[in-house]
Amino acid sequence: MAISYRIDTQRAMVFAVATGTITDSDIQKYFEVLTQDGGFSPTFGHLVDCSKVISLQISAVMVGVIARRKVFSPHAKRAIFAPSDYVFGMARMLQAQQDGLLEVFRTLEEAQEWLGIGGKSTSVAAASPGYISVRSA
C-alpha cells in the first residue's frame, strides 16, 4: 500500500513505516524517492517499522535486488522492526543476503536500542508530522 518516511538530520536517521500490502513496486518507488530527497545521506541509520504490514507481495528477485542495492553505506546501521512471523522471516532472508549492518527485531524498543536511539521520544508512526508517503503507481 505505502511506505512513509521521515529524515531526521539531527539524529542522522531515516524512519520508515510500511503499511498494508507491500509490493515490489512499492519498494522500488520508496528507494527511488528516498535517494532523491535532498535531506538523505547514505551514512544515515535506517529504521523500518513493519508492524502495520498486512502482507508482502515481494518476489525473491526483489529481495536480491534490495540486498545488492547500495542505498546506505556499509557502515550505516539499519534495523527492521517486524513483529509478525511472516514479515520477520522475509526480513531475515534479506538480512542473510546483505552486506553491512542490518538487524531484524521483534520489538521496536530493541531496534531503537541497537540503533543507539533507545529511550528517546522517537515516533515512527506514519501519521507523525514530517512523514512523506511514497506510493507506487
Beta strands, then each sheet from edge to edge (+ up, - down):
strand 1: 2-8
strand 2: 13-23
strand 3: 45-57
strand 4: 77-81
strand 5: 101-105
strand 6: 132-134
sheet 1: 5+ 4+ 3+ 2+ 1- 6+
end
